[in-house]
């Protein structure tokens, strides 16, 4: 699954314990009814957020995770989380100085020779 939107918040990396770390990002979707969605990146994926800034439009590839937990009173609780595993910039502005020059229009040849008797064998 994927989410698209503008970055609102990028959190700091949190070391939950010696073996687990996470980093949260919040985006606001670009839809008729915008949603503010928090996604967490865990373990080796936390560094993927280093090259992003607040205000950028991004696409995040996600997995939805769910788990069951029994509290000390014996009550069963259910939790969901959204985990990101890839993030890409959208609407990347292209530096036109890095593009090859366009060919001038007068460098193309035109023809008036059309042979209506030639036909191809394409089925459409």
Order of alpha helices (4+ residues) and beta strands (2+ residues): beta-beta-beta-beta-beta-beta
